[in-house]
Amino acid sequence: MAELRKRGLRTGVICSTPFEKLGQAQAKVFGAPDLPLVMIQHPLGGIQMDEVRARAQQALPKVIALVETALKGKS
């Protein structure tokens, strides 16, 4: 994602809460410190499908906001 971001594409990463600092650090290391992280509740593995849906519903408004921001930037 960092490479895409550096090339001018609007990108973001969905990341679970324990990995937020790691995601921020990796974004900086790879030259994209402004890479948006869409945070979701941890864990994602080993949970029931209704819990996965809840995580997706939690992330959806943030993802939509990123897309809307990207579309505004292209006009």
C-alpha positions as CSV (number, residue, x, y, z in Angstrom):
1,M,0.0,0.0,0.0
2,A,2.8,2.4,0.8
3,E,4.2,2.1,-2.8
4,L,0.8,2.8,-4.2
5,R,0.4,5.8,-1.9
6,K,3.8,7.2,-2.9
7,R,2.7,6.9,-6.5
8,G,-0.2,9.2,-5.8
9,L,-3.0,6.7,-5.5
10,R,-5.4,7.1,-2.6
11,T,-4.9,4.0,-0.3
12,G,-5.6,2.9,3.2
13,V,-5.0,-0.2,5.3
14,I,-7.5,-2.0,7.5
15,C,-5.7,-2.9,10.7
16,S,-6.8,-4.4,14.0
17,T,-6.2,-2.5,17.1
18,P,-3.1,-4.3,18.5
19,F,-1.3,-3.5,15.3
20,E,-2.0,0.2,15.1
21,K,1.5,1.3,16.2
22,L,3.1,-1.3,13.9
23,G,1.0,-0.1,11.0
24,Q,2.1,3.5,11.7
25,A,5.7,2.6,12.0
26,Q,5.7,0.5,8.8
27,A,4.0,3.3,6.9
28,K,6.8,5.7,8.0
29,V,9.5,3.1,7.2
30,F,8.1,2.6,3.7
31,G,7.9,6.4,3.0
32,A,4.1,6.9,3.4
33,P,3.6,8.3,6.9
34,D,0.2,9.7,5.9
35,L,-1.1,6.3,5.0
36,P,-4.6,6.1,6.6
37,L,-5.2,3.2,8.9
38,V,-8.8,2.0,9.3
39,M,-8.9,0.5,12.7
40,I,-11.1,-2.5,13.6
41,Q,-11.6,-4.5,16.7
42,H,-9.2,-7.4,17.3
43,P,-9.3,-10.4,16.7
44,L,-10.5,-11.2,13.3
45,G,-9.4,-14.8,13.1
46,G,-11.3,-17.5,15.0
47,I,-14.5,-15.6,15.3
48,Q,-18.0,-16.2,14.1
49,M,-19.3,-14.8,10.8
50,D,-21.7,-12.4,12.6
51,E,-18.7,-11.0,14.5
52,V,-16.8,-10.6,11.2
53,R,-19.8,-8.7,9.8
54,A,-19.8,-6.5,12.9
55,R,-16.1,-5.6,12.2
56,A,-17.0,-4.8,8.6
57,Q,-19.8,-2.6,9.6
58,Q,-17.5,-0.8,12.0
59,A,-15.0,-0.2,9.3
60,L,-17.4,0.7,6.5
61,P,-18.0,4.4,7.3
62,K,-14.3,4.9,7.6
63,V,-13.6,3.2,4.2
64,I,-16.4,5.2,2.6
65,A,-14.9,8.4,4.0
66,L,-11.5,7.5,2.4
67,V,-13.2,6.8,-0.9
68,E,-15.1,10.1,-0.8
69,T,-11.9,12.0,0.1
70,A,-10.2,10.3,-2.9
71,L,-13.0,11.3,-5.2
72,K,-12.9,14.9,-4.1
73,G,-9.2,15.0,-4.6
74,K,-9.6,14.0,-8.3
75,S,-12.2,16.7,-9.1
